[in-house]
Amino acid sequence: MRIKTIKIPIYCAKLTIIIDKDLSYIEKKYKTGSLGDYGAVTLRNEAKGRHYVVAFTDKKHLSNIAHEIVHIKNHIYLDCAMLVDRYNDEPEAYLTGWLFDEIYNFFSSKGIIGSCTNSGDM
């Protein structure tokens, strides 16, 4: 398992990024239901305030990063009582880009970035 916790500037929050062979650690630590069929998951660590956890098992589909970022961003917006503004989405876009860079760089620093593939499930 590889794990890193980072501070999310401006939003007074933290994000723990986990890469593991499966999500059994998440199931035990955060007392979730079965995550056996999941390639990734995002959750709030409510015991620690604005602390979010994202865990990945599927290293082949970089689209999982984008998918989980939507969940992270939504948790942040809800916790900060922010509304998504469809006419001024720059704050949302900057946060999305920043989160992607942080997660991608963590994957890259561990040498586990797979080639970018599309599952074709659209």
N, C-alpha and C positions, 0 to 999 in steps of 0.2 A: 504494500500500500504506500502511496505517496500522498502527502498532505501538506497544505500551506494555508495559513490564514493571513489575509491582507486587510488593510483599512480602506474603506470607501470614503474618499474625501467629500466634503460638503455635507454628506448625508449622515454623518456621525454613526457609521455602521461598519460592520466587519463581514467578510465573506471567507468561509473556509472552503477550499477546493480540494476534492479528494479524487484520486484515481486508484481503482482497485480491480481485482479480477471479478468480483461480484459485490453485491450491496449488503452482504450479511453484517458487516460492521455497522452500517447505517441502521439496519433493522434492530440490532441489539442496543446500540448507543442511544438512539432516539425513539425506541419502542414503536416502530412503525409496523404495519402489516407486512405481508410478504411482498418483496420487491424482486422476486426471482425472474420475472419476465421483463424487467426494466433495463434499459441500456444507460439510463441516467435518471437522476432525481434531484429536485430542489425542495428545500424545506426551510422553515424558520425555526431557529433555536430560541424559543420563547423565553427560556430561562435566562437568557443573556441579552435581552432587549433586542436591539436592531442587529442581530447576528443571523446570517443566512448560511446555509450549507448547500453546496452543490457537489454531487458525486457522479462520476462517470465510470462505466465499464467498457463501453464501446468506443474504441480508439479509431475506428475506420471512418466514421461519419462525422466530419467536422460540423455538419448541420446540427448535431446534438448540442454544440456550444450555443449556437444561435437560439435554438429551441429553449434551452434552460435559461438563457439570458432574459427571455420574455418573462419567465416566472420570477426571476430575481428582481427585475425592474418593477414588476407589479407589486411584489412584496414591499419594496422600498417606497413606492408611491403611496401605497396604502398606509404604511407605518408613518410616513411623513405628512399624511393628509393632503397629498398632492393630487391634482386632477390632470389627466392626459388632455393636452390641448391640441386638437387636430389642425389648428391654424398657426400655432407656434410650437412645433415639435422639436426644436433645437435642443432643449434640455434632455429630452428623452433620447434623441439621436446621439448626443455626446456621451450620455451614460451608457448606452448600448455599445458604442464603439470602445469606450474605456474598459467596460467589463469584458468585451471580446478580447481586447489586447492582453489584459491581465490573465485570463484563462488560457488563451493560446500560448502566451509566453511561458506559462507554467508547464503546459504540455511539452512545448519545445525544449525547455530547459531540462526536462527529464528524458528527452530523446524518444518520445512516444507519439509523435505526430504521425498519423497515417496519411496516405494520400487522400486528397479531397475526393470523396465519392458521393454520389446522389443515390439514395435508395430507390428512387423512382416511384415512391408511394403517393405522389401528388395527384 
